[in-house]
Amino acid sequence: MHASLLTVASENHKILHLVKIQPHEFLGRYCVEGEIGRGAMGVVYRARDPKIDRDVAIKTISLAGQDSTDELEYRDRFLQEARAAGRLSHPGIVAIFDAAEDAESREPFLVMEYVGGEPLSKVLREAGGKLPAENALHFALEIAEALAYAHSQGVIHGDIKPANILITDDGHAKVADFGVARFNQSLVTNTGKIFGSPAYMAPEQLSGDVPDARSDLFSLGVMLYSMLTGFRPFQGNTAETVCFKVMNVEPVPVTSFQAGLQPELDRIVSRAIAKDPRDRYQSGSEMAADIRAFVQNSSSLEDTGNFSGRISRHGVATQESMGSQISSTFVWQATLIVLLTAGALAGWQLTRVMREADAVAPPPISIPQAPLVQKIIIPKVSAHITRTALRATATAIQASTSAIAKNAKVRVEILHHFSQGKASIWIDDNLVLDQELHGDNQRHPVFRALEMNQVANLEFAPGKHTFQVRIVAPGSDYDQTEKIDADLSIGTPRVLLVNCDKRQIQVDLR
């Protein structure tokens, strides 16, 4: 694939020339009972295999629009991918039973294990975008183990995303579309497009390179980030913006969204989504081992063994509101100042006690062998002084942390395409941000028209406020102002998205 021809085929695009199979019609020997869903390249049906009396899922693949000279090659490739995926037998992978063609339409189709449950994408939507940490890690661990097995068999998925993960009725994750994703990718990239969801794809896939095991693990890392935070690490209003961020922008750590998450999660996620494949986990088993060790050593996580029962009875629980986002640098600085102050206070108290003791205590005892060394008698009050100092330190730290937590936090993201300009933000008519906008003089040749992303972090008193955003770029004859009302609360970090789209500014608070 030539990078200069890069476009993205989204699964939300309209499907053309797909043959509609009605209930009770047959695909091969399989009796179709109804449609389950449809994607960018085909339709999924629930069907019955009368020969062995079991439910199956059938996925059709559309070859419409392909050059007739290439069609035979595609059909051969379809069978090769189906054979490779058909070798996989793992509880975390949807099994493939058969591969054939419809006699009338000649559309190829795969016959797969029918899995009761919902796609992870739907589970996330119903849960408000994110899952409890123990549930997210439970799914990520099972997917990593399934990928480790598939990779050991020489099979790469190439399109790991929530829509391709099925959550069973008893709360387990199963990876779907092995073979289908790889075949669809080869089918679409021949026309100069990238098949799949760019937000979950590894940088090397967007550059046109062949994905490997580490590419699948990158996608799993993006999914884990999303499940933990409710946000994808690489977001944008256009596919091109998302691609640019995947290849160039480092996302904020997952612990920035929720104070209750442990810093070790930052290391696990950041390693999984490293830009350079050499810096990532090199195998699914390696990533699974890290997740398993974290879960076992973490006292803040619930018993993940209880999760299967919970999901089958109640579904995935809606999240608690995100914890307060506290700046670790500020906390450590405040802590250091408090400790130094408490130490000075303790030293002053100790000096005063020693002076009082000198008034009643006998003179120091000289030691002839070492005349420069004296034995000093100190009253037994050190334990009291230590406890007092510690209490003072703890009280001061708690007060500092409480003061920090009383602020509502807003992360400002400004997407623009200007080489230079200025962004100004007022809250309740008070100027709180006056930032120069700058462009990139050495942009990627594929992404010359992409928006730049500039970020700022602000804190305000909680309550109802009015934001006014003005973007000025004289060189582009751009001067736009927009207002938005907000009700800010403590402990819920918000994101103010400012998108300078052509001639109009769009402001959204999330």
Sequence and secondary structure as in RCSB ss.txt:
>XXXX:A:sequence
MHASLLTVASENHKILHLVKIQPHEFLGRYCVEGEIGRGAMGVVYRARDPKIDRDVAIKTISLAGQDSTDELEYR
DRFLQEARAAGRLSHPGIVAIFDAAEDAESREPFLVMEYVGGEPLSKVLREAGGKLPAENALHFALEIAEALAYA
HSQGVIHGDIKPANILITDDGHAKVADFGVARFNQSLVTNTGKIFGSPAYMAPEQLSGDVPDARSDLFSLGVMLY
SMLTGFRPFQGNTAETVCFKVMNVEPVPVTSFQAGLQPELDRIVSRAIAKDPRDRYQSGSEMAADIRAFVQNSSS
LEDTGNFSGRISRHGVATQESMGSQISSTFVWQATLIVLLTAGALAGWQLTRVMREADAVAPPPISIPQAPLVQK
IIIPKVSAHITRTALRATATAIQASTSAIAKNAKVRVEILHHFSQGKASIWIDDNLVLDQELHGDNQRHPVFRAL
EMNQVANLEFAPGKHTFQVRIVAPGSDYDQTEKIDADLSIGTPRVLLVNCDKRQIQVDLR
>XXXX:A:secstr
  GGG EEE TTS   S     TT EETTEEEEEEEEE SS EEEEEEETTTTEEEEEEE   TT  HHHHHHHH
HHHHHHHHHHHT   TTB  EEEEEE TTT  EEEEEE   EEEHHHHHHHTTT   HHHHHHHHHHHHHHHHHH
HHTT   S  SGGGEEEETTS EEE  TTHHHHHHHHHHTTTEEES GGGS HHHHTT    HHHHHHHHHHHHH
HHHHSS SS  SSHHHHHHHHHH     GGGT TTS HHHHHHHHHHT SSGGGS SSHHHHHHHHHHHHHH SS
S  GGGHHHHHHHH S           HHHHHHHHHHHHHHHHHHHHHHHHHHHHHHHHHS   EE TTSTT EE
    S HHHHHHHHHHHHHHHHHHHHHHHHTSEEEEEEEEE  SEEEEEEEETTEEEEEEEEE  TT  GGGTT 
 EEEEEEEEE SEEEEEEEEEEEGGGTEEEEEEEEEEE TT  EEEEEEEETTEEEEEE 
